[in-house]
Amino acid sequence: MKFALAIYGAPANSQAPHSALQFAQALVAQGHEIVRLFFYQDGVNVATGLAQPPQDEMNLPDEWQTFVQKNKLDAVVCIAAALRRGVVDGREAERYSLPAHNLREGYELSGLGQLLDGVVSADRFVTFGG
């Protein structure tokens, strides 16, 4: 079965990214396909390379990045939500004359059309947070 997942909550103040990661790991372990991961609203903070949680907490950005890269998943970060929250890739940093970029490898910035495309391509669409 094909799944698309949308993650809306921030790793620092929501259970959503952790629950979504556990769900996604279970899907892959059971042989299901994840056609798209879409990080939206505060969920875009999963993709920042600058967040560093306390040492006694799970590092969700690291965990997500490892999972995405290991499984070669399509991980899309909403560009409008990301720009609003200071999550940018090299191209957007250059476009807006920002001093640096912080989007982790394995993620791409794109619009809501990618969310819709994922929903249409999947058998099931599951959201986390909101």
N, C-alpha and C positions, 0 to 999 in steps of 0.2 A: 504494500500500500504506500502511496505517496503522501507526504505531509509537508505543509508549509507552516512555519511557526512565526509568530510576532511577539516580540518581547518589549514591554512598555516601561518596566520599572528599573530604577537605578540600582547598581550593585550595593551601594552604600546604605540605602534606606528602604529596600524592598526585597521581599522573598522571591519575586518574580524571576529574576535572572538565574537564581539557584535552582528553582523548581523547573524552569525551562531547560536548563542544562541536564538535569537528571532525567527528564522526560526524553530529551533528544538522545542521550546516551542509551537509554532503554530501547528507543526506536531502532537505532543502529544495531544494537546487540541482537535484536529480534529480526533483523534483516529487512526492515522497512527503509524506504528512501526518503531523505529530506531534500525536497526540491528547492526550498529557499528558507533562509533565516532572515527575518526583517527586524531590525532594531529601530524603535521609534520612540518618540517623546524622551523621557529620561533614560530609556533603555540604551540610547546611543552611548552612554557613558561606559558601557561594557567594552567599547572599542577604543577607548583612549589609552595611549601608551604612557600617560603621565600619572595615573592614579596609583597609589601605593597603600593598600590597606595595612592595618597593624599586623605585626608578625603572628599574633595568635588568632587571626581570622583567615578564612579561605580567600585566596586571591582570585576572585571570579574573572577578572579580565584575562589573567594568565590561563586559567582553566578553559575559558571559552576559546581563546586563541589556539591553544593546543588541540582542542577538540575539532575546531573548524579546519585547521591545517592538516591534521592527521586524517580526517575523513574527506578532505577536499570538497568542503561544502560551500555553497553559494551564500555568503554572509553579506547582506546589504544593510547599510546604515543610512537612514533617511537624511538626506543632505540638508534640508531646511532645519530639522531638529538638531542636527549635529552642529551646524554653523551657529545656531542660537546658543549652544552650550559649549562652544569652543573646541569642538572636535573637528579637525581638518586634515586633509591629505596635502601632499606637496603642491599639487596643482591649485587647490583652493587657497593655500597659504600664499602662493605667488600671486594669484588673482587679486587677493585683498591686501597685498603687501604686509602680510603677517610675518613675524620674525622666525616662526618655526611651525612644524606640523607634528601631529601626535596620533594620527590614525594608525592603529596596529596593522601589521602585515596580515593578509588574509581577508581583509574587509574591503568593501568598496562603497563609496558614497554614491547614492542615486536617489531618484524621486519615488513618490508613492505609486507610480506606474509599475514599479518592480514588485510592490506588495500585491497589487491587483494581478499581475502576471503569475505570481506564486500561487495565489488563491485559485486562479483558473487552472493552473497546471496540476494542482494537488487534488487528491481524493478527500483529504481532511485538512482543515485550517484550524489551528489551535492558538489561542492568545494567552499571554501571561502578563498580568498586571493590568493597569488601566486606570 
